[in-house]
Amino acid sequence: MLQVVQRQQRLVYNQGLILYRRNTHLSKLLDRSPLSPTADLKRAGLKVTLPRLKILEILENTVEHHMSAEDVYKALLAEDTEIGLATVYRVLTQFESAGLVTRHRFDSGQALFELDTGDSHDHIVCVKSGQVAEFKDEKLEERLREIANELGYELQDHSIVLYGVLNPAE
């Protein structure tokens, strides 16, 4: 069954298609109930600072699930928060090292960041707009495990990125 992974609430559609909208405060560390950004930073072993808190809150509360450092910077400016672009890059790199975010480099070449929720999902990117959607397909996951087994491997992880043109009618 194909699942399109997005943000906030779970919506069920016809023909077995399930859209997921993620809850806020999700991170790789979520073996727990949702906590504050402060707790997320402490669990990741990071000192709680204003720039880290603000950037984590933006990543957790944004409608856009995949954000560039520039997108985060613009969101900070829109909130009248004066944090420099270099600080945004440094904090995002720290978050990546701590396992809070995942960095993606799709064909655009620009690094995009998303909260690392610990779930396995793949991406599809519109080659015209750059819009990124997430999906999960259990049949595909099973087939990937079969291929790895046939070749003598135990599958540890995978990354699939599909590229296409988003149908404006969808």
N, C-alpha and C positions, 0 to 999 in steps of 0.2 A: 504494500500500500504506500503510495506517495504521500509524504507529509511536507507541506511548505512551512518552514519555520520562520516566524517573524517575531513580533513583540506583544506583550501584555496579557491578553486573555485567550482562552482556548475557544475556538469556534468550529463547529462541525458542519460540513457541507455535504451535498448529495454525492453519490458515487464513491463513497469511501475516502474522499479528499478531506484531510484535516489540516486546518491552519492553526498554528500556535502563535500566540503573542506572549512574550516572556514577561515575567514579573520583574519589578525593579530589585535591586540589590542582589543580582545573581553574579556569582563568580565561581571559579574552579573550586573554591573553598566551601561551596554550599552543600555540606553534609548536615546542615542545620537550618533552622527557621530563619527568615529574613532578619538581618540585623542592620545596624546603622553603618554608614560609610566608615566611621571611626573604627568600628569593630572589624570591618573588612580589611582596613589598612593594618591594624594591629595583628590580625591573624596572618597576614602576608609578611609580617616581620618588618614593616615599614613604619618609620616615625610619622606621627600624625601632624601634618602641616597644612596650612590654609590652601596652598596650591594643590596639594594632593587631594584634599577633601573636595575642593571645587571641581577639579577635573574628573574625579570619580563620580561625583553627583551628576555631572553633565553626561558622562557615558552611561550611567544607569537610567537617566530620565529622558534621554533624547528619543525622538521619533525615528531619526536616522540611526540604524543599528551599526553601520560601518562608517566611521568618521576618520577623516584625515586630521593631522595635527593642526592644520589651518582651520578646519571646521570647528575643532574644539576651541581654538583661539578666538574665532569669531563669536562662538557661543558665550565665551567668557566676557568678551567686549559688550555683547548685547545685555549682559547682566551687570554691566559697569564694574566688572572685576578686573583689576589691573595686574595681570600676570603675563609676562613676556612670552613671545613665541618660543624662544630658546628654552625657557622653563617648561613649557608645554611638551616640547620634544623630549627633554630630559626626564620628566615625570612619566610620560608614556613608555619610554625605554625602561624605566625602573619598574613600572607596572608589568611590562612584558617579562622582565627577569623574575619578578615575584609570582608570575602565573596569573595575574589578575586580568590581563588582556592578551589577545592574540593579534599579531601583526600579519596582514595580508598584502601581497604585492600582485595585484591582478595586472592585466596587460597594459593598463594606463601607466604603470610604473610608479604611481603615487602610493605610498604606504597608507593602508586603511587599518584602523584598529577597531576591535570589538571586544566586549567583555567575554572572558573565557568562562563559559558556563559548565565546562566539563563534558558537555554532550557532543556526540559525533554528528556532524552535519556537513553538507557540501554546499557549494555556491553556484549560482548562475548569474552571469554578468551581461547586461545589455551593452553591446559594442557601440551603440550610438549615444546613449545617455550616461553610461557608466553606472546605472542603477544596479544594485546587488540584492539578490534574494537568496534565501537559504532554503534547502530542502533536505529531506531524509526519506530514503526509500528502503524498506527492509529487504525487499527482493534483491536490490542492488547490493546491499550490505552482505547478504548471504552469498551472492554470486562472487563477490570479491574474496570472501573467505574460502570459497571453493577453488578459485583460481590460485590463491596462495598455497592451499593444501596440495593441489595438483602439481605445483612447481616445487614442493618440498619446504614451504615456508609456513610459519605460524604468523598470521597477520597481526601486527601490533597497532598499526594506525594507517590512515590513508588520507589523501586530500584530492578531491575532484572539483574542478572548476569548469563549468560549461559556459560557452560564449554564444550569444544569439542576439536577436533583435526583439525587444519587447513589443508585443502586439498592443497598439494603443487602445484597442477595443476591450482588452482584458482588464 
